[in-house]
Amino acid sequence: MNRTAPEGYTNVAPWVVTDDTGALLDFVAAAFDGEELARVPVEDGTIGHGEIRVGDTVVLAFDRRPDWPVMPSLLRVYVPDADAAVAAAVAHGARVVTEVSDSAWGDRGGRVRDPFGNIWWVVSRQEDVAPDEAWQRMSEPKYAESMRAAQQTLDAELSGREQGLASAPLRPRD
């Protein structure tokens, strides 16, 4: 595959549009050990461009104009320790959406909503699990409950329902 992105960037990069990009950059630095690369103010006092590196990905951001719709993002971030990163996010103003738990596919993670409305799926890789084993594990109560809780809590958060919906995944036919 030909490399099309500049060195240090990935081919796909998330843009986060928020009402306070400066505070978002500070949050990501504190919660997920991000390294701020750019914070460019513009004449009207807003941030016209911001960049922060988390691991191998650069997250781009800028301030929303008052007449633009609110556009919260849903982002996944791999960290060395999901429990510690969720605790750090909460310490910096996030709210837990989904408690940290183990998944059938070898990740440990949970979700938080940051002070700007974005939802972060915060995960750490615990083990490499072959697809066949992951599907077998999905029938184990521990992993089935983790999947159900992940679906229900996200659905409740996004829909506003008191009790979110969940549906068991179906294994693709070979």
N, C-alpha and C positions, 0 to 999 in steps of 0.2 A: 504494500500500500504506500502510495506517495504521501509524504508529509506535506500538508497544506497550511498548517497553523505555524505561527512563529515559534521559535524555541521558547520553552517554558509555558506554553499554552496548549490546551487540548482542542481537538477539532470541534467539539460542542462545548459551549460555555453557558452556564445559567446567568440570566440577568434578573436582578431583584429590584423592583420598583417600590419605593417606600416613601413615607412622609418625613423620614429623618435618616438619611443615608449615613451621616457621620456617626450617629448612635448605633446604626446597624453594623458598621465596620468595627466599632469598639466592642460590640456584643460578640461578633464572630471571633475577634482576636482573643477575647477573654474566655469564651466558652469552648471554642474549638481550636485553640492555639493557632489562629490565623495570622498571617504576615501581611500587613497592609502594604500595598504596592502603589496606590494612587488615591488621592482625595482632591478633586479639582472643583473648587467653588466657582460659581459664575456670577455675573453682575447683579442678579436679583437676590443673591444671598443663599441660594440653594446649592446643592452638590450636583453638578452636571455630569460627573463621571467619578466612579470609585472602583477600586479593584482590591481584592484581598485573596491571597493564596491560602488554601487549606489542603495540605498534602500536595497532590499533583494537579490540583484544579484551581483555576482562578475564577472566583465568583465576581461578576461585574454588577454594579448597582448605580442607581441615580435617583434623585428626588422626583416624586410625582408632582405634576402640576395640579392645582386645585380643581380644575374642570375635568381631569382624567379620572376614570374609575379606580377604585381600590383594587389592587391585583396581588393578593397574597400568593406566595410561592409554596410549593411542596418540594423539599429538597432532601436527598439522602447524603449523609456524611459518614465516611468511615473514619474511626478514631481508634487509638490504641486500647482505650478502656471506656466502653459505653456507659457504665455506671458512673464513673468519675466525670465524664463529659456531660451527662444529663444533670448531675449534681451541680456542675459549674454553670450550666445554662440556667438552671433554676436560681442559683445564687446571683445571677446577673439579670434576673427579671423574667425568665421564661416560666411557663406553666406546663406541667406534665399532662400530656394527652393520653399516652399509652405507657404503662409501666414497663420497665426494662424486663425482658424475658429472653429465653433461649428459643431459637428457631430450629426447625427440622433440617434446614440446609446449612447449618453450622455457624450462623451469626447470633450474636447477642445484641439486642437493641430495644429501644423504646422511642417514643415521639414526644417532642415538646413544641409548644407554640411560643415563638419569641415575642418580645414586647411590640413588634411591628406587624403581627398577624401571620407571619410565615410559619409553616409547620416543618420541623426538621425530624427526619427519621435518622436517629443517631445509633450507629451500629459499629460493632467490632467483630472481626472474624475470629472465631474460636477454633474452628477446625474445617478442613476440606471434606465435604461429604459428596459422594457420588450421587448422581440423580436418582438411581434406583433405590439407594438407601434413604435418601430424603423422602421419597414417596412412601416407603415403608414406615418411616418415622411419623409421617403425617397421621397415621392411624393410632399412634400412641397418645394416651390422654394428655400428657404434658405438652406435646407439640400441637395437638389439635386445639387445646385450650388457648395456647399462645396465639395461634392463627385466628381463632374466633375473637379473642380479646383485641387483637390488632385491627381486625375488620370492624368490630362493633365500636371501638373507641374513635376510630377515624370517621366512621359514618356519623356518629353522634356529634362529633366536633364540627363536621362540615354541613350537616343537615339541620342541626339545631334540635334534633329529636332527643328526648331524654334517654331513650334506649336505642342504640344504633343497631343496624342490621348486619348480619353476617351470613355467609354461604360457604360451605365446605368446598375447597378446590377439587376439581375432577382431573384425574391423571389423563394426559393426552394418550390417545391410542398410538401404538407403535406402528 
